[in-house]
Amino acid sequence: MNETHILLIAEELSLSIGQVTAAAALLEEGGSVPFIARYRKEATGSLDETFITAIRDRLAQLKELDDRKLAVLKSLELNGHLTDELQEQVTGAKTLAVLEDIYLPFKPKRRTKGMIAREKGLEPLALAIFEQTGIDPFGAAQSYVDAEKGVNSVDEALAGARDMIAEIINEDAAIRSSMREFFSARSIILCTVVPGMEVSGAKYKDYFDWREPVTSVPSHRMLAMRRGEKEDILNLTLAPPEEEALALLENLVVKGRGEDAEQVRSAAGDCYKRLLSRSMETEIRMAAKSRADEEAIRVFAENLRQLLLAPPLGGRRVMGIDPGFRTGCKVVCLDRQGKLLHHETIYPHTGDSSAGKAREAVKALCREQRIEAIAVGNGTAGRETETFIRGIGLPASIVTVMVNESGASIYSASETARDEFPDLDLTVRGSISIARRLMDPLAELVKIDPKSIGVGQYQHDVDQTSLQQALDDVVMSCVNGVGVDVNRASVQLLTYVSGLGPALAKNILARRNENGPFSSREELKSVPRMGPKAFEQCAGFLRIQDSDNPLDNSAVHPERYPLVEKMAGDLDCTVADLIKQADLRQRIRLSSYVSDAVGLPTLNDIMAELAKPGRDPRRKFEVFEFEQGINAIKDLIPGMKLPGIVTNVTRFGAFVDIGVHQDGLVHISQLSDGYVADPADVVKVQQKVTVMVVDVDLTRNRISLSMKSTPDAQRPENRETRETGRPPKPAAKKKVDEKKPFNNPFAEALGKTRR
């Protein structure tokens, strides 16, 4: 463990050295973030998953820096450049940028103008001029004119000297540091359209002539402009005002007013335009992209968390319907464990005769299969199918719910689906997925690549390694936070349990299939390759509902069973009594059970579990219905108030499903009557909201919504104009916000049209 890294991380995160040391040690031992956060609170000082993840990621970054330092030192030594001073500078570098600045003068490179000048013997001249002691550069250059060396005139000698000076300036670490700070603070993004691409690149119209400081550009705008550049529609440059940059550089290198100083001034200008500005722009681009990636990944991860933790309906007998018009609706019936009981196809939208048959078929299936809920996919024909189901006179006890089917088609064609249902058609697999999403969104969505679920923002443009790590962290956090029934879980769900992974998950399933359900957590130790470390990591997150030991269906870790049993023994009762009777738990004095290994944080967690063993932290399921009769975008009229469900939260607003196969956008300016800095502070994915239709663009298939109490489009003066066709009275005139939230390429880039 690197003590320097520990000290640095503690300072950066405002944590104690002991907390960081403990977390780092547990991570190094193979502990997962959920396990450390839940079961090692005494060691870490109750650090949560956010801090532990930050420590893990920062340790990885610092290790990468250390590895690069070793490579640089090896290169310097190999090429005979390494000195004690240089080694100290390299080992003391705090960032990769500083390290590369130190290494740059010695880095093997292609043959440059400065190298050519050095080969011609012009290095003494260049150094003499760069000293700026007042020498006559023209007179000094005369002695370097040598046709045999390729220097045919004084002008050629001075040009070569300036080439060398330009490279000396470019490779000076202090100068690069100053210029980097200046570029970071003063760079402007200039975005223009590539001539001739105005029509084909119309979706980027907002950026055809765009200027903005790099320091203030939001993530979505940065990624949108970069995508436009990648598609050869936009030209993008990031640089500060050239005059200011040149003035700063000259101030750093020009020391006098003589002819030699003028040569240095000229070399500085060449250095900036030919070398320094290009490398600095590359760095600023990378830094801006990195910031944009971090923000986009953060938004994606938070949206995914909300989606995965959506309230489950629970163990009910469910009918799942994948809607369709001409090809019919694929219907499946599942039991309370999600097992397929029946499947068939009905045709409710191809004429009265087939609709009548479909009506009777659904009624019969509901009776025969004792259906308790119906899940209807929200894709093509979804609202029409929902209306059909609601109109056939089913018992009121059978709830009908529209289910977001984003990614269902991806799942149905996946290897996972083929393994589960090798003999079923793709569409039947999709219907099963829709039904299971209603029963338990988390258990079903873990089978799908998060990037296919539809809650991301420019997910294909950000760093894919960082994105995958962040999404895996979220899925693991959600799975372990909820807990997993080991006797019902799929391989995919078990894979995300702390300490397991794909191999052990498959072994658990094989053991379950061969010997039947697990009857206790202790039996998990008989699973092949389930060693003590893996058991320690996973046991607390796996639930066994029908175990003789009631603690097996709780988040109490087996290592603390003796402690709970001692509590029960001290009260002369059983553990089961302790769980059932609150008055017994109230008699427990936690301070009596504090030890070197167990502190109050763990004891409080144990008491919470005894009060509600195996509790599900997710919200209670509530039935949601879209507005009846509003099934398509053509049914919308500005001013309508409609119920909706938030499907995606971005930095520029939130997308809301109002049941018309096309999500509407509530721009950030329309989320609240007050100022909103971050849409995530106002709404979350899967949140039920009431919105007002502000504008409908049938041509571009776009819907603008508002959650304000009185959105701009609904203010009295605007409503009067719309309803009467006449302008409002002068006294009623107010300034109207002309901003059109949907006139942005990033809204279209999210691809929110239903499949």
N, C-alpha and C positions, 0 to 999 in steps of 0.2 A: 504494500500500500504506500503510495507516494504522499508523504506528509505535506509537501508543498501544494499538491493538488487539494488536499483536505482543507488547508488553511484558506486557499483561494476561494473554494466553493462556499465555505462557511461565511466568508466575508461577502461574497456576491449574493447569497440567499438570506443573509442576516440570520444565520443559524449558529448554534454553538458548535464548537469543534467536536465535542462528544457526540452530538446528534449525527453529524456528517460522518464521523469515523464509524459509528455503529451501523449506519445505513450502508456505507460502502463495504464494510466487512460482511454484512448479511448478503448483499448483492454478489460479492465475490464468492461466497459459499454456495451460490446457486439459488438463493431465495428469490421468489417472484415478488413483484411490487404489491399485488393484493395480499399475499401472505404476510409480508413484512408490516404493511400498514395495519392489518387486522390482528395479528397474533404476536407481534414483537413491539408493542407500544412502549413497554418499560425500557427497552434497549434504545429506542430512537427518540424518546421523549414525545411519543404520540404524533410523529410525523404522518401526514396523510399521503395519499397516493400521488398528489401533485408534486409535493416536495421530493418524495423518493424517486419519482420519474425524472425530475429535474437533476437530481444528484447523479442518477445513472447516466443520463445523456451528457451531462457536463464532464463526467469522468471519461466517457468515450471520446469526447472532443479533445480533452487534454492528452489522452493517450495518442490520438492521431497527431497532435502537435509534437509530442515527444518522439514519435516514430519518424516524423519528418526531420526533426533536429538531428537524429542519429544518421539519417541518410545524407543530410547536408554536411555534417562533420566528416563522414566517411569520404564524400566527394572532395572536400577541401584537403583532407589528408592525402588522398590518392594523387591529387594534382599539385601537391607541394605548397599549398596556400595557407595551411593551418598554422596559426600562432596562438599563444596563450591569450592574447587580447581578443582575437577573433573567436576563440572557443568560448570565452566568457560572454561575448555578445550573443553568440548563437544560443547557448544554454539559458541565457536570461531573457530571450525573446518571449513576449507575452501572447503574441498572436501570430498566425500564419503570415499575415501581410508584412509584419515587422521582420519576421524570419526571412522571408523572400527578398526583402529590401537589403538585408545584410548579405545575403548570398548572391545577389544579382551581379556585382562586379566580377565575381569569380566563377559564375555559372558558365559551363560550356555552351557556346552559342555559335550560330552561323557566322560566316565572315562578314563583318560590318565595315562601314566606311571608316570608322575609327581604327579598326584593325589594319586596314589597307594603309592608312596614314602612318600608323606605327611602323609598318613594314618598310615604309619609305624613309624612316628615320626622323619623322617630324614630332616625336613625342617631346623632346626638350623644348622645342619652339612652343608647343601647345601649353606646356606647364609654365613656361616663362610668361606667356601672355596671360594665362589664367591667374597668375600671381598679382597682376595689375599694379606693378611697381612704377609705372610710368614710362616703360621702354617704348621705343619706336618699333611697332610690329613690322612695318615695311622694311626698315633697315635690318632688323633681326632676321627676317625671312629670306633676305638676299643670300645669306650663306648656306641656305638649305636648298637652293636651286641646283638640281643635279639631274641632267637628262638621263643618265644611266639608271638612276633610281626612280625615274618616272615623274620627277618634279621639274617641269619645263619653265616655270615662271614664278614670280613672287606671289601672284594671285593664286596659283595652284598650291603653293606652300601654305598660304594663309587659309585657303579653303580646307586643306587637310587638317590644319591645326584646329580650325573651328569644328570640324567633324569630331575630332577627339574631345574637345571641350564639351560639345553637346552630349557626348556619351558619358563623360565624367559627371556632368550635372545630372543626367538621367539616372545614374547609378549611385548617387549620393543618398544614403538612407535618411538623413535629416531633412534634406530638400524634399524627398518623396513623402515623408511624413507630413510636412507642412502643406504640400500640395494636396495630399489626400484629405486632410482636414478641410481645406478650402473647397475642394470638389464636393465633399459630403455636405457642406453647409450651403453652397451657392449654386449647385448644378440645377439647370433647368431642363425639363423634358420638352423637346421640340418634336412634334409628330406631324407629318404631312402625308398626303396621298401620293402614291406613285402615279405619274402622269399616264392617263389612259385607263386607270382602274376605277374611275369614279362610279361607273355603272355597276360593274361586277362586284365591287367592294362596298356597295351601298349600306350594308349593315354596320360598317365602320364609319359612317358619315360624320358622326360627332367628333371623330379624331382626324378629319382631313386637314384641319388647321388648329392644332391644339398645343398650348403652352402651359406648363405647370411646374412649380418647384418640386424637385425630387423628394424633399423632406415632407411634403404634404400629400403626395399621390397615394390614394387608397389602393388596397390590394387588387380589387377587381379591375380598376382602371389600368394599373400597370400590366396585369396579365392580359387584358383585352388588347392593349397596344402591342404587346410582344407577340400575341397570336396574329394580329394583323400584319406585323412585320414578317413573321414566319411564312405567312401566306402570300407574301410579295404584294400586298395591297398598301401597306404603310411604310414610310421611311421614319426611322426613329433615331434621334441623337440625344445624348445626355451629357451636358457640358455647362460650365459656368460661363458668364460673359468673358469673351476672349481677352478684351482689353484689361479687365481686372486680373485675370489669371497671369497675363504677361507682366503686368505691373508688379504683382507679388513675386513672380519668379525672378525678375530683374532685381528687385529689392533684396532678394536672397543671395544673388551671385555677383552683381555688379558693384564694385567697391570704389571706383574712381571715375574721373571724367576724361582721362586721356584717350589716345588712339587705341591703346591696348584694351581699355574698358569698353570701347565701342565694338571691338572684335568679340569680346565676351558677350555684350548685349546682343549682337547678331547671332552668336552661337546659341544663346539662351532662347531666342525666338525660334531658331531652327529646331532646337531640342523640344520645345513645347509642341510645335506643330507636327513634327515628324515622329517623336518618340513619347514624350511624357503625357501629352493629352490623350493619346490613344490608349496607353496602358492604364491611365487613371480612369478614362471612360469605361474601359473593360471592368475595372474593379468596382466602379460605382454601379454599373449595370448588374454585376453579380450581387452586390450588396442590396440593391433595390429589389432584384428578383428574389433574393433570400428572404427579405422582409415580407414581400408579397406572398411568397410560399408559406411562410410561417403563419400569416394571418389567415390565408385560405385554408390551410390544414387545420388550424384551430377551429374555424367556423365549421368545417366539414366534420371534425371529430365531435364537436358539441351537438351538431344536428343528429349525427349517428347515435350518440348516447341517448338523446331524447326519443328517437325512433325505436331503438332496441328496448327501452324501458317503458314503452307504451303499455297501458293497462291490458292485461290478458282477460279474456272471457273465462278461461279455466276449463276444467274437464266437463264438457257438455257434448252431447251428440249433435254434430254439426253437418249441415248440407253446404257444400261449396259449389259455386256456380261460376264458371268462366264464360262470360257473355259473348254472344256473337249474333249477327243478323242472318245472313244467308247460310252460313255453315252451322248454325244452331248453337245452343248453349250446352256446354259439357257439365254434367251434374255428377257430383260424388257425395256419398254419405259416409261419415266417419263415426267411430265410437268414441267414448270419452277419453280413450288413450291415443286418439288420432289414427287408429287403424282403419284401413279402407274396408267398408262393408259392401258397397255397391257403386256402380257407375253406369251412366247412360247419357244419351244426347236427346234434348228436347228442342222443339222449333216454335217458340212463342211469337216470332216476328215474321213468319212467312205466310200469313193468311189466317182467316178465322178458324178454318178447320184444324190446322196444325196447332193453333193457339189453344183450342179447346182440348185437344189431346194432351198438350203440355200441361194445361191446368190440372187435368185429372191425374196425370202422372206425378206431378209435384205433391198433390194432396195425398195420393196413395203412398208415396215414399215417406212423407212426414208421419203417416199413421204407422206404416210397417216398421220403419226404422226408429220410431220414437224420437224424431228430430226435435231439438230444443232451440236451435238457432240456425239462421241461414246467412252465409257469407257470400256477397255478390262482388265480383271484381269490378273495379271502377274504370276499366278500359272501354273499348268500343262496345256500344250497346249496353253499357253498364246501367245508366239511369233508366233506360227503357225496360231493362230486365227487372230492375228494382221495383219500378212502377207496376209491372206485370205481377210480380210476387205479392206485393202489397194488396193487389186488387183481386186475389183469388179466394179470399175469405178464410185464411188460415187462422187457427186459434190465436188469441191475443198473447198467449204464453210463449209463442214462437217469435223471437225477435229477428228482424231482418237488418243486416248491417252492411254498408258499403265498405269494402276493404281495399286499401291501396295495393295494387298489384305490380308496382314497379319492380322489375327484376324477376318476376315470376317466369317469364319466357326464358330468361337466362338459366334459371334453376332447372326448368323442365328439360332443357337440352344438355344439362351438365352430367358429368360422370357420377356425381352424388345421386342425382335423380335416377340414373340408369341402374345404379347399384341397388337403390331402394325398390324401384318398380321396373324391373327389366322387361316385363311383358306388357307394359301399358304404353299407350300413345302419349306423345308430348302434351297434347291438350288436356288429357286426364291428369297427368302429373301436375300441370299448372293449376287445375281445379283443386287438387289435394293441397297444394301449397297455399292457395287462397284461404281454404278452410282452416288450415293449421295456423295461419297468421292471425286469424281471429282468436283461436284458442290460446296461443302463446306466441306473440310476435318474436320474442327473443330466441326461442328454440328453433324457429323456422328461418329467421333472417340470418342466423350464423352460417347457414348453408350456402349463402350467396356472397360473392365478392362485394364488399361494401361500396366499391366504385360503381356498381350496377344498380344500387338501390335508389339513386336519384336525389340525394340530399347534399351533394357536393357542389363546389363552385370552382370551375376550371380545374377539375381534378386531374385531367390529362396533361395539364401544362405545368404543374408543380413538380418538385423533386419527388420521384416515385418511391425512392427508398425511405425518405422521411415520412411521406404520406402513409406508406404501408405500416411503418412502425407505429405511427400515431393511431391508425385505425385498429391495428392489432391490440394496442394498449387499451383502447376504449372497449372493444369487444370482450377482452379478458376481464376488465374492470366490471363490466355489466354482468357477465356470466357469473363471476365469483361473488359479486355483490348480491345477486338474487339467490344463488345456490342452485344446485343441480340434483334432481332425483336420479340417482345412479341406476335405478331399475327401469327408467323410462327414457333416458336421454339417448340421443343419437350420437354417433361417433363424432360428428362435427361439433356438437355442443360439448362433449367430454374433452375434446382436443384443447379447448380454451380454459379448462380448469387448471388452476395453479399446480405445477409439478407434473402434469401428464404429458400432453403433446400427442401427435398422431399415433405413434406406436403403442403407447400404453392405453390410449383410448380404444384402439382396436382390440387389444388384449382383454380389456374389461368387457367389451361387447361379446367377444368370443367366449369368455368365461361365463357370462350371463346366459348366452344361448345354449351352452353345453350343460350347465348345472342348475339353471333356473335363477330366479331373483336372489340378490344378496340379502341375507337376513340380518347382517350387522356390518358395521364399519371394519371390525376386526377381520372379516372375511376378505376384505380388499387385499390384505397382505398375501393371500394365496394367488393373486393374479401374477402371471409370469412377468418378471422384470420390475415388479413393484418393490423396490428396495426401501429401506428406512427413510431415506431422504425424500423420495417421491411420496411416500405415505404421509410423512410430516407435512409436506407442502399441500397435498390435495384433500386430506381427510376432513378438515373442517368445512370445506365447501361442498362436499358430497352429502346428500340426504338419503336416508333409508326410512321410509314412512312407517313400515310395519315391523320395525325392529323391537325386540324385547326391551332394549334400552332406549327410553324416550329421548335421551341426549343424542342418539344417532340421527334424529330428525331435526336437529338444531345446529346452530353455528358454533356451539361449544366444541372446542377442539378436544380430541381424545386425550391429549396430554393433561387436560384439566379435569377429566372425569373424577380422579381420586379426590380432588378438591371439592367438587360438588357433592360427592358421596359423603365426604366428611361434614359438610354443611348439613346434609340430611341426617346423618348419624347424630350430630350434636343436638338436633331438634327431635331426635327419636322418631323419625319418619322416613319414608322412602323418597327417592328422587322424583317419582311420579307424583307423590303428595306435594312435594315442593313446587312442582309445576302447576298443579291444579289449585292450590290454596294460596291466595295472596297474603293471608294473615300470617302464614308460616314464613313466607319470604320477608315480611316486614320485621320479623324477629331476628333476622340475621344481622349481626354487627360486622360489617365488612372489614373494619380495622383489625379484627381478630384473625383475619386470614391473609393479611399482608405479609409477604416474605421477600427474600432477596430476589426470587424468581418471578413473583407475582405481585403487582401493585394495584392500586385503585382503578386505573384505566381498564385492565383486564377483568377485574372483579365487577365493575359496573357493566361491562359488556356481557358477562355471564348472567348477571341479574336481569338484564334486558331480554336475554334469550329465554331464561326461565319463565318470564312473564308471557312471552309470545314465541314459543319454540317454532323454528322453521318459518317465521313470518316472511311474507313477500313484501319487499320495500316499494314495489310499484303501486301506483294509484289504483283505486277501485274502478272497475270497468263501468262506463256509462254509455248507453245507447245514443247514437247520434243520427239525425236524419237531415238530409238536404231539403231545400224548399221544393215542395211538390209542384210539378208543372214547369219547372225551370230545368230543362234537360240539355239545352244547346246554347251556344253563344248568341244565336239569333233571338233567343227568348229574353235576353238582358236589355234593360232600359236604364239609363242613368237615373240615379236617385233611389233605385231599389235597395232595400236592406235585406241581406241574406245571411244565413248561417254558413260557416265554412270551417275547414280544418287546415291549419298551417302545414304545408308540405316541405318547405325549405326556407331557411333563414340565411340571408346573405348580408354583406356589409352595406348594401344599398337598399335593403328592404326585405320584405317577406312575401313568398308565394303562397297563395291560398287556393285550395280546391273548393269551389262552390257548386260542383256537380254538373259542369257543362263540358267535361272532357278537355278543358284547357284551363290551367291555373291562371289566376289573376295576380297582378303584382300590387302590393301595398308598398309604395315607395317610402323610404325612410322619413320623408317630409310629411307623409300622411298616416304615420303609425300612431301619433298621439297629438293632443292639443299643445303639449309642451315640446321643448327641444329634446331630440333623441340622439345620443352619441353613438349608441350601438343597438341595432334592432334586437339583438339577443337579450337586452335588458327589458324588452317589452313583451316579446312573444317567443315561444318555443315550438319546435317541430311537434306535431300531433295535438297542439293546443286547439281547442274549439273557440272560435271567435265569431263576432258579428261584423260584417263589412257592408259598406255602401258602394254601389257601382258608380264610378266617376266618369268613365269613358269606355266606349267599346269601339275597337277598330276591326271591322269585319274583314277588311282587305288584308291586313297583316295578322289577323287572328290573335289580337291582343286585348287584354282587359285590364283597365286601371281601376284599382279599388282604394278605399280609404277606411281607416278606423277612427278618424277624428270625429268629434261630436258634431261639428259642422264643417265638412270638407270644403275646400275652395270651390269646387264645382257645384256645391249645394248651397252656397251663400245666397241670400235673398236676391241680390242684384243679378246673379248669374241664372238663378232659377226663373226669374221673371222674363229674361231674354229668351230662354229656351222654350217656356210655355206659351208666350204671347207672340214671339217673333219680333217684338219691338225692343229697342234699347231701354234700359231702366231710366227712371227719372233722374235728372241731374243730381238731386239731393242724395240719391241713393248710390251714386257712383263711388266705387272704391277701387283701389289698385288690385287687379286680379293677377294671381300667380300664373304665368304662362308656361311654367315648367311642365314638360310631359315626361312623366317617370319612365315610360316605356321606350322613349327614343334613345335607346342605348344598346350597343351590340352585345354587352354582357348578359342582358336579359334574354336575348335570343339564344346566346351561346349555351345557356343552361338546358335548352331543349325540353321544355316543360309540356309539350303536347303529349296527350295520352297515346299509348300504343293502340 
